[in-house]
Amino acid sequence: MNDTEDNRDAIGGQNKGVNLVIFEIVSTMRTDFSVNAMTLYQSMMTFFDVRLDRFAVLSAFALFAPFEVVADGPADNIPESVRRVPPLGVVVPDEMAGELQSGLDELGEVLRSLDELAEENPELEELIPDCEIYLKAVRDALQYQEFQKEGEFRTALAHLETGLTRARALKEGKEAFWLRQHGLVVRGFRSRIDGSVQPYGLEIPSSYNFDSPNATRLDFWFHGRGEKVNEVSFIQQRTTSAGKINPEDTIVLHPYARFSNANKFAGEIDCLEALAHASKFYRIDEDRILVRGFSMGGAACWQFAVHYADRWAAASPGAGFSETPDFLETFQGETLNPAWWEKKLWRWYDCTDVAINLSNLPTIAYSGEIDAQKQAADMMEKAMADAGLDLVHIVGPGMGHKYHPDSLLDIEDRLGKIARVGRDRVPTAVRLASYTLRYPSMHWVEIEKLSQHWERGEIDAEWAWPNAVFVEVSGIQQFRLNFEPGDCPLDVMREPIIEINGRGIAGPSVRSDRSWEVVCHMNEKGEWQASSTVDFEEEKGLRKKHGLQGPIDDAFMDSFVMVAPSGQCFHPNVSDWVANEMNHAITHWRQQFRGDARVIQDTEVSDVDIAEHNLVLWGDPKSNAILARIADQLPIQWTEDGVVAGGETFESKSHALAMIFPNPLNPEKYVVLNSGFTYREYDYLNNARQTPKLPDWAVIDITQPATSQWPGGISQAGFFGEMWEWKPPEE
């Protein structure tokens, strides 16, 4: 009897017939990313429409599954008992640690010499990260005990040798040979967020001609969840193993995207930076870029599809999740009790809320027939139907958390046909819904003012030759129509008419280069007006706009510096809380977003720092010199006696303030008070939980201990208004 037959008998029992079917399903669920027990259990329930014996399911899983078991089930719904993500790795023997450190020292010395050469050769600066990614990967795994298995030690030594070979070639003035390499190539770029080097993988097809001017299709492939995928293992995978997709004559880009965050927040920006970096070295057809992914990568694909629909030729998400509340309740089995601001902030990444945006992007979804994560596409299918869209949802027959081979062939065929047509740069109709100016634009339409952040703003615009643009708009106070030179389809000899919500107004003339730009804004009487950009007078003072709209987490999607206090707070216990939270923010930025936060003292902040970075100020107006300079210009006051939020005062000896606001010293950048990214350890256990937990400001009761979910008790929290003015909490 073979092993398979042994295992079949092992999962027999009272429901042996059903359990054999369970076994067959488990045996097909081999993927290149983790499949968890809860996924399996939910899949069985869906398939059989009964509540199965968990023992049978989990036994089958344990006996057969060739992949790592990751619990996403009830055990991960206990905030008081949270496992470490990423898990602490194996101990490196002293002899091996010494060998690794010697390799790090050798590579580090060559990299330092390259930094000196780059001062006179700026082109070299772009190539140094291709070498430095190997040093960072090994250094971090060694320093923070993140080697997940002993086999990674030798892999790390090989990485150091690769980095050294590349670095020596640059130092000796030789050609960067990896720039003309077909097949699997690992590249690196320096992130503008924190200055760290971040890796990404490429698959360069053999048909790619490095000397030809012809541009090439590129497909993103967003990876699945992997709690042990450190940089060492990611680079190894991208060096040795082709990915799941291999479209003909196509570059495939595999972003690392800072570990396991479903390509959100810094992971989102990293994907865009990786594409920008690759575009400097390879001729990528801007009209034939596709976004694709499976499992956690499918979730990433959904959010890139709805938020950047005008950038891609097509999207093809598989499984994953597409929103937070239903996924956590049905898939995770979690009972949710969110604060009112949390529910609003789900709208940042809940793709179902802005499903109408997919009217701008060809989209093909995939799900396994018995995969619990089919829920994601089902939710999007319903949301799109409500918006008048018919989602192409390919379902793999009998499949769990895996592509059916025939389904994948079907998807590739469809995407190939779409890619041959390419992106429509100037579509006749544009539809855009948004709850935040983090995502303000779609093709030739841009929202510049929402009526109220985190409430729906929607615009439906359509041009009609020879001279009309019809616009339906709600929840928006100002928008811009912008056709680049050569793009405007309107007749240059006719005065354009813009009809907004049924009322026509004259617009500025189309220019001779066939460009056209007009700002449409609502006046004090609630009437729409149209102005050329030359004639339009922007309001003075602060207002929420793209990149300066909050909430706190938005500050960590651009360059930031953490500013430590040089003094003591008004009260010693507040100083202790500040020190603990600052250490938590620095530690978890590295663990979760795989970079080293820049940290300086308040006395070291320069004009350059103020000009270039969001400043994360730790402490209170007594302890932090920068906060003292701006304290009286903030809408919430903090004195020795209390934190004054609106008409309510909270004692300073027991409360602290977390907040985001345009920096009074440079209103084009943020200041953040006493907060890193706002989700914490409990939320690492499921990517759908990784949403903002605090709004624009929060008064924190530090008499309540910090937990895996909160930095203390939240006494009060809320959003500022559209002009960054004080606004009472909604409660």
C-alpha positions as MATLAB code, in Angstrom:
seq = 'MNDTEDNRDAIGGQNKGVNLVIFEIVSTMRTDFSVNAMTLYQSMMTFFDVRLDRFAVLSAFALFAPFEVVADGPADNIPESVRRVPPLGVVVPDEMAGELQSGLDELGEVLRSLDELAEENPELEELIPDCEIYLKAVRDALQYQEFQKEGEFRTALAHLETGLTRARALKEGKEAFWLRQHGLVVRGFRSRIDGSVQPYGLEIPSSYNFDSPNATRLDFWFHGRGEKVNEVSFIQQRTTSAGKINPEDTIVLHPYARFSNANKFAGEIDCLEALAHASKFYRIDEDRILVRGFSMGGAACWQFAVHYADRWAAASPGAGFSETPDFLETFQGETLNPAWWEKKLWRWYDCTDVAINLSNLPTIAYSGEIDAQKQAADMMEKAMADAGLDLVHIVGPGMGHKYHPDSLLDIEDRLGKIARVGRDRVPTAVRLASYTLRYPSMHWVEIEKLSQHWERGEIDAEWAWPNAVFVEVSGIQQFRLNFEPGDCPLDVMREPIIEINGRGIAGPSVRSDRSWEVVCHMNEKGEWQASSTVDFEEEKGLRKKHGLQGPIDDAFMDSFVMVAPSGQCFHPNVSDWVANEMNHAITHWRQQFRGDARVIQDTEVSDVDIAEHNLVLWGDPKSNAILARIADQLPIQWTEDGVVAGGETFESKSHALAMIFPNPLNPEKYVVLNSGFTYREYDYLNNARQTPKLPDWAVIDITQPATSQWPGGISQAGFFGEMWEWKPPEE';
ca = [
       0.000    0.000    0.000;
       1.452    3.392   -0.954;
       1.564    6.499    1.241;
      -1.508    7.946   -0.408;
      -3.563    4.870    0.398;
      -2.265    4.910    3.997;
      -3.387    8.490    4.317;
      -6.798    7.708    2.825;
      -7.378    5.118    5.561;
      -6.025    7.443    8.230;
      -8.762    9.988    7.610;
     -11.570    7.492    7.554;
     -14.090    7.057   10.345;
     -17.789    7.735   10.690;
     -17.976    9.911    7.569;
     -15.400    8.059    5.549;
     -17.091    8.750    2.202;
     -17.177   12.477    2.824;
     -13.711   12.417    4.311;
     -12.280   10.749    1.228;
     -13.644   13.628   -0.823;
     -12.047   15.989    1.684;
      -8.769   14.172    1.159;
      -8.979   14.518   -2.601;
      -9.615   18.242   -2.258;
      -6.738   18.685    0.174;
      -4.440   16.829   -2.176;
      -5.072   19.368   -4.921;
      -4.384   22.417   -2.752;
      -0.685   22.723   -3.536;
       0.268   26.302   -4.169;
       3.399   28.356   -3.922;
       2.125   30.189   -0.856;
       0.660   29.190    2.488;
      -2.793   27.638    2.667;
      -4.290   27.613    6.121;
      -6.580   25.330    8.020;
      -9.416   27.843    8.180;
      -9.371   28.224    4.398;
      -9.689   24.471    4.096;
     -12.459   24.194    6.661;
     -14.470   27.042    5.118;
     -13.984   25.517    1.669;
     -15.376   22.203    2.834;
     -18.396   23.891    4.388;
     -19.057   25.763    1.156;
     -18.669   22.669   -1.000;
     -20.822   20.318    1.078;
     -23.192   22.953    2.479;
     -22.885   21.212    5.857;
     -20.907   21.790    9.024;
     -18.168   19.186    8.839;
     -16.193   17.586   11.611;
     -13.155   19.814   12.011;
     -11.074   16.826   13.100;
     -11.489   15.150    9.725;
     -10.615   18.299    7.838;
      -7.610   19.181    9.931;
      -6.393   15.589    9.950;
      -6.453   15.499    6.174;
      -4.663   18.790    6.084;
      -1.958   17.701    8.499;
      -1.368   14.339    6.837;
      -1.147   15.435    3.273;
      -0.399   19.134    3.039;
       3.162   19.665    1.766;
       3.136   23.297    2.765;
       3.568   25.210    5.965;
       0.496   25.382    8.190;
      -0.458   28.934    9.062;
      -3.383   29.382   11.442;
      -5.898   31.963   10.315;
      -8.628   30.437   12.396;
     -10.182   31.124   15.798;
      -6.804   31.018   17.581;
      -5.863   34.170   15.700;
      -8.936   36.014   16.979;
      -7.600   36.395   20.521;
      -5.878   39.790   21.000;
      -4.404   38.655   24.320;
      -2.593   35.757   22.631;
      -0.800   36.887   19.495;
       2.011   35.005   17.810;
       4.991   36.884   16.429;
       4.951   37.841   12.738;
       7.444   37.210   11.298;
       8.296   34.346   13.645;
      11.610   34.337   15.404;
      13.983   32.221   13.350;
      16.589   29.589   14.103;
      19.739   30.331   16.079;
      22.803   30.792   13.878;
      25.799   28.758   15.135;
      28.791   30.896   16.108;
      31.017   29.579   13.332;
      28.404   30.274   10.662;
      27.629   33.687   12.164;
      31.314   34.529   11.895;
      31.431   33.418    8.269;
      28.355   35.498    7.446;
      29.744   38.520    9.241;
      33.012   38.251    7.319;
      31.045   38.245    4.073;
      29.037   41.245    5.235;
      32.196   43.138    6.152;
      33.789   42.433    2.781;
      30.728   43.494    0.796;
      30.209   46.512    3.048;
      33.739   47.748    2.386;
      33.269   47.627   -1.388;
      29.874   49.344   -1.094;
      31.423   52.180    0.909;
      33.971   52.724   -1.833;
      31.144   52.757   -4.391;
      29.345   55.433   -2.385;
      32.447   57.599   -2.679;
      32.670   57.009   -6.434;
      28.970   57.825   -6.829;
      29.572   61.366   -5.570;
      31.247   62.080   -8.916;
      29.181   59.615  -10.982;
      25.436   59.982  -10.347;
      24.616   57.106  -12.743;
      26.404   54.767  -10.369;
      23.980   55.729   -7.597;
      21.147   53.975   -9.471;
      23.080   50.690   -9.550;
      24.380   50.481   -5.987;
      21.019   49.161   -4.628;
      21.400   46.159   -6.975;
      24.351   45.192   -4.793;
      23.202   46.525   -1.440;
      19.998   44.435   -1.382;
      22.149   41.370   -0.728;
      23.904   43.015    2.202;
      20.651   44.210    3.766;
      18.966   40.830    3.341;
      21.715   38.925    5.120;
      22.492   41.612    7.710;
      18.877   41.831    8.863;
      18.349   38.075    8.978;
      21.503   37.695   11.082;
      20.955   40.706   13.352;
      17.283   40.063   14.084;
      17.293   36.239   14.104;
      15.108   35.911   11.018;
      16.747   32.971    9.268;
      13.783   30.616    9.200;
      15.700   27.416    8.504;
      19.304   26.271    8.518;
      19.378   25.898    4.743;
      19.161   29.660    4.451;
      22.677   30.060    5.897;
      24.326   28.785    2.703;
      21.814   30.700    0.612;
      22.862   33.853    2.450;
      26.539   33.203    1.748;
      25.702   32.787   -1.951;
      23.773   36.069   -1.866;
      26.773   37.855   -0.388;
      28.960   36.465   -3.147;
      26.492   37.678   -5.782;
      26.417   41.124   -4.224;
      30.201   41.205   -4.067;
      30.544   40.163   -7.717;
      28.189   42.932   -8.802;
      29.826   45.530   -6.555;
      33.344   44.689   -7.742;
      32.228   44.975  -11.365;
      30.942   48.494  -10.673;
      34.046   49.456   -8.716;
      36.285   48.310  -11.553;
      34.277   50.294  -14.093;
      32.967   47.202  -15.854;
      29.545   46.845  -17.427;
      26.725   46.019  -15.032;
      26.291   42.591  -16.620;
      22.929   41.877  -14.952;
      21.366   44.742  -16.919;
      21.543   42.631  -20.093;
      20.521   39.343  -18.518;
      17.559   37.281  -19.697;
      15.572   35.036  -17.419;
      15.406   35.613  -13.662;
      16.964   38.873  -12.503;
      16.891   40.439   -9.048;
      17.044   44.233   -8.883;
      16.926   46.802   -6.091;
      15.960   50.438   -5.625;
      16.295   52.962   -2.831;
      12.930   53.861   -1.359;
      12.032   57.497   -0.956;
      10.012   56.572    2.146;
      12.855   55.638    4.468;
      15.969   55.439    2.300;
      16.121   51.648    2.549;
      17.013   49.431   -0.391;
      14.181   47.154   -1.453;
      14.421   44.116   -3.758;
      12.168   43.078   -6.604;
      12.346   40.280   -9.131;
      12.093   40.346  -12.908;
      11.575   37.677  -15.515;
      13.055   38.963  -18.771;
      11.807   36.893  -21.725;
      14.369   35.413  -24.099;
      12.698   37.369  -26.895;
      13.556   40.715  -25.267;
      16.065   42.610  -27.427;
      18.151   44.954  -25.297;
      19.151   46.942  -28.394;
      15.717   47.284  -29.971;
      13.616   50.443  -29.509;
      10.414   48.386  -29.316;
       8.548   48.525  -26.007;
       7.464   45.354  -24.180;
       4.400   44.299  -22.229;
       4.887   44.009  -18.455;
       2.779   42.040  -15.966;
       2.944   42.634  -12.222;
       2.666   39.464  -10.180;
       1.792   40.209   -6.550;
       2.915   37.402   -4.263;
       0.837   35.516   -1.724;
       1.082   35.682    2.041;
       4.220   34.244    3.546;
       4.986   34.960    7.179;
       8.510   33.572    6.791;
       9.381   35.202    3.474;
      12.335   37.322    4.523;
      14.538   39.059    1.976;
      16.944   36.109    1.878;
      14.240   33.669    0.828;
      12.523   36.157   -1.505;
      15.753   36.839   -3.390;
      16.464   33.114   -3.559;
      13.014   32.402   -4.967;
      13.349   35.159   -7.539;
      16.810   33.857   -8.483;
      15.915   30.200   -8.930;
      12.189   29.736   -9.593;
       9.987   31.047  -12.376;
       6.647   32.376  -11.243;
       3.159   31.039  -11.832;
       2.616   33.067  -15.003;
       4.762   33.233  -18.107;
       3.004   35.206  -20.854;
       4.788   35.220  -24.188;
       7.097   38.189  -24.870;
       6.299   39.711  -21.485;
       8.419   41.025  -18.634;
       7.046   39.851  -15.287;
       7.744   42.056  -12.263;
       7.596   40.470   -8.803;
       7.568   43.145   -6.077;
       8.650   42.141   -2.580;
       6.534   45.082   -1.380;
       7.936   45.046    2.127;
       6.948   41.595    3.305;
       3.340   40.685    4.082;
       0.956   43.645    3.950;
      -1.114   42.856    0.824;
       0.842   45.600   -0.951;
      -0.800   48.336    1.096;
       0.669   51.509    2.601;
       4.466   51.422    2.095;
       3.997   48.161    0.182;
       1.760   50.010   -2.264;
       4.288   52.785   -2.843;
       7.068   50.219   -3.243;
       5.235   48.597   -6.151;
       4.984   51.944   -7.926;
       8.638   52.701   -7.192;
       9.721   49.275   -8.443;
       7.882   49.916  -11.720;
       9.453   53.371  -12.048;
      12.886   51.880  -11.391;
      12.435   49.066  -13.915;
      11.232   51.572  -16.505;
      14.608   53.316  -16.368;
      16.402   50.186  -17.531;
      13.907   48.308  -19.709;
      11.644   49.539  -22.499;
       8.229   48.949  -20.991;
       5.098   49.702  -22.970;
       3.106   52.057  -20.731;
      -0.097   51.011  -22.476;
       0.441   47.286  -21.880;
       1.039   46.987  -18.132;
      -1.169   44.411  -16.380;
      -1.704   43.764  -12.658;
      -2.148   40.200  -11.472;
      -1.872   38.125   -8.295;
      -3.307   35.296   -6.245;
      -4.318   34.892   -2.584;
      -2.832   37.887   -0.737;
      -1.583   38.904   -4.161;
      -5.155   38.774   -5.422;
      -6.141   41.220   -2.680;
      -3.300   43.475   -3.792;
      -4.502   43.210   -7.374;
      -8.029   44.287   -6.456;
      -6.815   47.436   -4.728;
      -4.364   48.360   -7.488;
      -7.165   47.819   -9.998;
      -9.710   50.126   -8.377;
      -7.273   52.827   -7.222;
      -5.088   53.061  -10.340;
      -7.456   51.792  -13.021;
      -6.192   54.291  -15.598;
      -2.591   53.053  -15.381;
      -3.130   49.466  -16.484;
      -4.266   47.617  -19.589;
      -6.011   44.921  -17.519;
      -6.323   43.381  -14.059;
      -6.698   39.734  -13.093;
      -7.092   39.110   -9.349;
      -7.335   35.590   -8.001;
      -8.799   34.772   -4.558;
      -7.538   37.031   -1.765;
      -9.918   39.516   -0.162;
     -11.537   42.636   -1.562;
     -12.873   44.288    1.603;
     -12.467   44.022    5.358;
     -15.695   43.431    7.331;
     -17.376   40.589    5.449;
     -14.078   38.803    4.862;
     -13.134   38.850    8.546;
     -16.600   37.758    9.638;
     -17.089   34.951    7.095;
     -13.551   33.749    6.382;
     -11.821   34.563    9.658;
     -14.841   33.916   11.880;
     -14.110   37.123   13.740;
     -16.699   39.134   15.671;
     -16.112   42.797   14.805;
     -16.815   45.764   17.035;
     -15.134   48.688   15.276;
     -15.094   52.300   16.421;
     -16.994   54.659   14.123;
     -13.781   56.035   12.643;
     -12.460   52.527   11.920;
     -15.538   51.796    9.828;
     -14.968   54.974    7.854;
     -11.307   54.114    7.364;
     -12.151   50.694    5.923;
     -13.080   52.760    2.879;
      -9.387   53.347    2.175;
      -8.888   49.806    0.907;
     -12.420   48.342    0.599;
     -12.599   47.791   -3.150;
     -16.316   47.039   -3.086;
     -17.007   50.678   -2.182;
     -15.418   51.948   -5.408;
     -16.225   49.041   -7.735;
     -17.494   51.546  -10.334;
     -13.848   52.449  -11.017;
     -13.463   49.119  -12.811;
     -15.609   50.541  -15.610;
     -12.279   52.067  -16.653;
     -10.311   48.796  -16.655;
     -10.791   45.358  -18.275;
     -10.949   42.933  -15.339;
     -10.964   39.140  -15.148;
     -11.383   37.528  -11.719;
     -10.560   33.939  -10.806;
     -11.667   31.720   -7.917;
     -11.465   28.035   -7.121;
     -14.955   26.551   -6.912;
     -14.489   25.361   -3.330;
     -12.053   28.011   -2.125;
     -13.335   30.027    0.841;
     -11.534   33.008   -0.648;
     -13.953   32.918   -3.567;
     -15.775   35.303   -1.250;
     -13.580   38.148   -2.554;
     -14.708   37.898   -6.168;
     -18.284   37.158   -5.097;
     -18.338   40.405   -3.133;
     -16.850   42.318   -6.072;
     -19.248   40.674   -8.505;
     -22.192   41.914   -6.451;
     -20.718   45.401   -5.971;
     -19.992   45.683   -9.685;
     -23.483   44.484  -10.571;
     -24.919   47.165   -8.292;
     -22.850   49.672  -10.291;
     -24.082   48.271  -13.622;
     -20.998   46.182  -14.428;
     -20.872   42.491  -15.366;
     -17.717   40.924  -13.902;
     -16.029   38.122  -15.827;
     -15.485   35.643  -12.986;
     -13.773   32.431  -14.044;
     -14.313   29.621  -11.552;
     -11.989   26.620  -11.517;
     -14.148   23.476  -11.237;
     -13.428   21.458   -8.105;
     -10.545   23.718   -7.187;
      -9.614   24.876   -3.720;
      -7.014   27.593   -3.242;
      -5.384   26.985   -6.595;
      -5.654   27.782  -10.300;
      -7.281   25.187  -12.504;
      -4.925   24.638  -15.489;
      -7.724   25.152  -18.010;
      -8.860   28.301  -16.243;
      -5.355   29.724  -16.331;
      -5.136   29.049  -20.058;
      -8.466   30.819  -20.532;
      -7.270   33.802  -18.499;
      -4.004   34.021  -20.437;
      -5.864   33.956  -23.738;
      -8.235   36.728  -22.674;
      -5.470   38.885  -21.234;
      -3.386   38.413  -24.364;
      -6.204   39.756  -26.517;
      -6.701   42.724  -24.191;
      -2.972   43.460  -24.104;
      -2.801   43.531  -27.903;
      -5.356   46.353  -27.836;
      -3.657   48.090  -24.927;
      -4.789   50.836  -22.602;
      -7.130   53.532  -23.865;
      -5.366   56.742  -22.865;
      -8.235   59.085  -23.720;
     -11.473   57.182  -23.152;
     -14.762   58.807  -24.098;
     -16.245   58.222  -20.641;
     -14.529   58.320  -17.257;
     -16.106   57.251  -13.988;
     -14.431   57.822  -10.657;
     -15.527   57.230   -7.073;
     -13.304   58.050   -4.115;
     -13.555   58.588   -0.390;
     -10.105   60.158   -0.086;
      -7.862   62.423   -2.114;
      -5.128   59.822   -1.743;
      -6.789   58.491   -4.940;
      -8.080   61.599   -6.755;
      -7.718   60.957  -10.468;
      -8.779   58.815  -13.410;
      -7.553   59.560  -16.935;
      -8.484   63.171  -17.732;
     -10.529   63.745  -14.549;
      -9.158   64.771  -11.146;
     -11.052   65.453   -7.926;
      -9.485   68.403   -6.099;
     -11.949   68.937   -3.228;
     -14.300   66.491   -1.595;
     -17.341   67.750    0.260;
     -16.246   65.596    3.187;
     -13.449   63.092    3.461;
     -14.435   59.447    3.979;
     -17.831   60.137    2.442;
     -18.383   59.200   -1.184;
     -17.386   61.561   -3.945;
     -18.318   60.465   -7.454;
     -17.942   61.904  -10.922;
     -19.124   60.582  -14.281;
     -17.708   62.553  -17.231;
     -18.113   62.006  -20.967;
     -16.971   64.075  -23.917;
     -19.028   64.369  -27.097;
     -17.681   65.781  -30.340;
     -17.562   68.552  -31.368;
     -17.557   70.666  -28.202;
     -19.408   69.195  -25.221;
     -18.461   67.504  -21.960;
     -21.272   66.078  -19.835;
     -20.582   65.676  -16.112;
     -22.627   64.174  -13.289;
     -21.037   64.834   -9.912;
     -21.855   64.340   -6.223;
     -19.950   64.750   -2.967;
     -17.347   66.940   -4.705;
     -16.653   70.679   -4.444;
     -13.980   71.052   -7.122;
     -12.610   68.985   -9.993;
     -10.297   69.421  -12.945;
     -10.568   68.233  -16.555;
      -7.141   67.934  -18.123;
      -6.239   66.739  -21.613;
      -2.514   66.640  -22.339;
      -1.110   68.118  -25.591;
      -2.486   66.171  -28.548;
      -5.156   64.442  -26.463;
      -8.168   66.759  -26.492;
     -10.853   65.381  -28.853;
     -12.945   68.586  -28.886;
     -13.069   70.924  -31.865;
     -10.403   73.588  -31.496;
     -12.622   76.090  -33.389;
     -15.679   75.819  -31.104;
     -16.234   77.145  -27.589;
     -16.486   74.118  -25.261;
     -19.628   73.660  -23.207;
     -19.466   71.812  -19.894;
     -22.802   70.517  -18.653;
     -22.623   69.789  -14.911;
     -25.611   68.055  -13.342;
     -27.778   69.290  -16.215;
     -26.628   72.936  -16.238;
     -24.393   74.126  -19.071;
     -21.509   76.561  -18.545;
     -18.894   77.838  -20.968;
     -15.362   76.534  -20.701;
     -12.021   77.914  -21.912;
     -10.955   77.292  -25.511;
      -9.006   74.244  -26.615;
      -5.423   75.315  -27.235;
      -3.620   74.990  -30.539;
      -1.573   72.016  -29.320;
      -4.861   70.204  -28.599;
      -4.428   70.512  -24.837;
      -7.293   71.596  -22.631;
      -7.449   72.177  -18.888;
     -10.326   73.574  -16.885;
     -11.073   73.835  -13.168;
     -14.727   73.413  -12.193;
     -15.554   74.658   -8.719;
     -18.655   75.326   -6.649;
     -19.151   78.901   -5.479;
     -20.694   80.087   -2.208;
     -24.172   79.902   -3.736;
     -23.717   76.231   -4.600;
     -23.407   76.993   -8.316;
     -20.767   75.456  -10.560;
     -18.267   77.707  -12.317;
     -15.580   76.858  -14.873;
     -12.219   78.610  -15.066;
      -9.087   78.187  -17.095;
      -6.079   77.322  -14.968;
      -4.649   80.750  -15.822;
      -7.725   82.591  -14.532;
      -8.470   80.318  -11.573;
      -7.567   81.807   -8.203;
      -6.848   79.121   -5.639;
      -8.121   79.699   -2.119;
      -5.484   80.703    0.401;
      -4.807   78.697    3.517;
      -4.851   75.029    4.381;
      -7.117   72.492    2.763;
      -7.069   68.745    2.367;
      -5.536   67.762   -0.953;
      -3.763   64.803   -2.538;
      -0.881   63.724   -0.301;
      -2.021   66.050    2.489;
      -5.386   64.611    3.440;
      -4.616   62.315    6.377;
      -5.160   60.105    8.307;
      -2.060   59.362   10.418;
      -1.003   56.374    8.307;
      -0.739   58.546    5.204;
       2.445   60.136    6.536;
       4.230   56.805    6.161;
       3.588   56.596    2.428;
       6.194   59.273    1.739;
       9.561   60.276    3.126;
       9.495   60.569    6.917;
      11.894   61.171    9.813;
      11.228   60.279   13.416;
      12.208   63.122   15.748;
      13.113   62.025   19.280;
      12.675   64.418   22.192;
      15.764   65.792   23.907;
      13.902   66.775   27.089;
      11.405   65.362   29.551;
       7.640   65.636   29.173;
       5.405   67.603   31.509;
       4.888   64.386   33.468;
       7.316   61.437   33.918;
       4.752   58.764   33.075;
       4.093   60.480   29.728;
       7.840   60.396   29.040;
       7.813   56.653   29.727;
       4.837   56.113   27.410;
       6.483   58.176   24.651;
       9.730   56.194   24.925;
       7.888   52.870   24.740;
       5.712   53.896   21.791;
       8.616   55.379   19.851;
      10.593   52.165   20.340;
       7.531   50.164   19.277;
       7.132   52.257   16.117;
      10.805   51.920   15.142;
      10.922   48.187   15.875;
       7.734   47.358   14.038;
       8.547   49.539   11.048;
      11.544   47.282   10.510;
       9.688   44.047   11.230;
       6.624   44.804    9.108;
       7.865   47.277    6.484;
      11.457   46.038    6.281;
      13.246   49.351    6.536;
      15.165   51.304    9.134;
      13.288   54.416   10.174;
      15.420   57.552   10.101;
      15.695   58.849   13.692;
      17.179   62.186   14.752;
      17.037   64.366   17.850;
      14.782   67.405   17.899;
      17.893   69.570   18.265;
      19.291   68.125   15.015;
      16.340   68.928   12.727;
      17.563   71.037    9.805;
      15.845   73.192    7.222;
      16.500   70.387    4.734;
      14.671   67.915    6.986;
      11.701   70.271    7.235;
      11.672   70.764    3.464;
      12.026   67.113    2.447;
      10.358   64.907    5.071;
       7.230   64.360    7.067;
       8.309   64.894   10.680;
       7.131   62.364   13.258;
       7.472   64.242   16.537;
       7.671   62.240   19.754;
       6.931   63.839   23.100;
       4.978   66.892   24.185;
       5.610   70.649   23.807;
       7.936   70.595   26.834;
      10.117   67.681   25.730;
      10.305   68.163   21.948;
      11.779   71.443   20.688;
      10.130   71.219   17.246;
       6.730   70.561   18.763;
       7.255   73.539   21.074;
       7.831   75.767   18.005;
       4.542   74.827   16.382;
       2.286   73.923   19.336;
       0.257   77.140   19.268;
      -0.460   76.664   15.539;
      -2.134   73.282   15.975;
      -5.916   72.872   16.337;
      -5.514   70.797   19.526;
      -3.632   72.407   22.412;
      -1.382   70.548   24.841;
      -0.230   72.204   28.043;
       1.039   71.061   31.400;
      -2.547   70.940   32.621;
      -4.298   69.199   29.788;
      -4.898   68.196   26.200;
      -7.664   70.478   24.932;
      -9.633   68.935   22.065;
     -12.481   71.228   21.140;
     -14.303   72.075   24.324;
     -13.071   69.075   26.291;
      -9.915   68.925   28.413;
      -8.043   65.715   29.232;
      -5.493   65.743   32.048;
      -1.916   65.839   30.769;
      -0.620   63.580   33.512;
      -2.777   60.729   32.214;
      -3.205   61.496   28.494;
      -1.124   61.920   25.357;
      -1.939   63.176   21.873;
      -1.504   61.395   18.548;
      -2.223   63.536   15.515;
      -1.454   64.372   11.889;
      -1.477   67.925   10.506;
       0.244   69.955    7.778;
       3.576   71.090    9.192;
       3.286   74.800   10.120;
       6.991   75.109    9.227;
       6.288   73.631    5.756;
       2.590   73.097    4.958;
       3.479   70.850    1.995;
       4.587   68.160    4.439;
       3.029   66.551    7.505;
       3.829   66.603   11.171;
       2.731   63.529   13.108;
       2.597   63.439   16.890;
       3.411   60.265   18.796;
       2.447   57.574   16.322;
       3.885   55.167   13.833;
       1.596   53.259   11.477;
      -1.529   52.604   13.495;
      -2.328   48.902   13.175;
      -0.532   46.620   15.591;
       0.444   43.009   16.339;
      -3.065   41.554   16.342;
      -3.603   42.884   12.843;
      -0.471   41.216   11.463;
      -2.282   37.867   11.700;
      -4.668   38.590    8.843;
      -3.980   41.026    6.023;
      -7.607   42.177    5.878;
      -7.150   43.598    9.379;
      -4.324   45.829    8.204;
      -6.337   49.007    7.950;
      -5.840   52.382    9.677;
      -6.884   52.177   13.323;
      -6.697   55.891   14.153;
      -8.102   58.868   12.215;
      -6.529   62.367   12.048;
      -6.193   62.700   15.818;
      -6.681   60.721   19.012;
      -6.407   61.511   22.721;
      -4.849   58.470   24.361;
      -5.443   57.438   27.961;
      -2.015   56.176   29.010;
      -3.310   54.799   32.309;
      -4.615   51.939   30.202;
      -1.788   49.686   29.020;
      -0.744   49.381   25.390;
      -2.028   46.170   23.820;
      -1.709   44.216   20.596;
      -4.409   46.517   19.185;
      -4.055   49.948   20.784;
      -1.351   52.255   22.204;
      -3.576   52.772   25.280;
      -7.190   53.693   25.832;
      -8.721   55.920   23.163;
     -10.529   58.647   25.078;
     -11.593   60.540   21.982;
     -10.686   60.576   18.300;
     -11.815   62.184   15.096;
     -11.103   63.821   11.768;
     -10.296   67.419   10.982;
     -12.447   69.220    8.450;
     -11.666   69.865    4.798;
      -9.716   73.010    5.685;
      -7.881   71.132    8.442;
     -10.045   72.918   10.968;
     -11.285   71.478   14.258;
     -14.327   69.303   13.778;
     -16.237   67.618   16.620;
     -16.080   63.803   16.665;
     -19.105   62.009   15.260;
     -19.344   59.466   18.097;
];
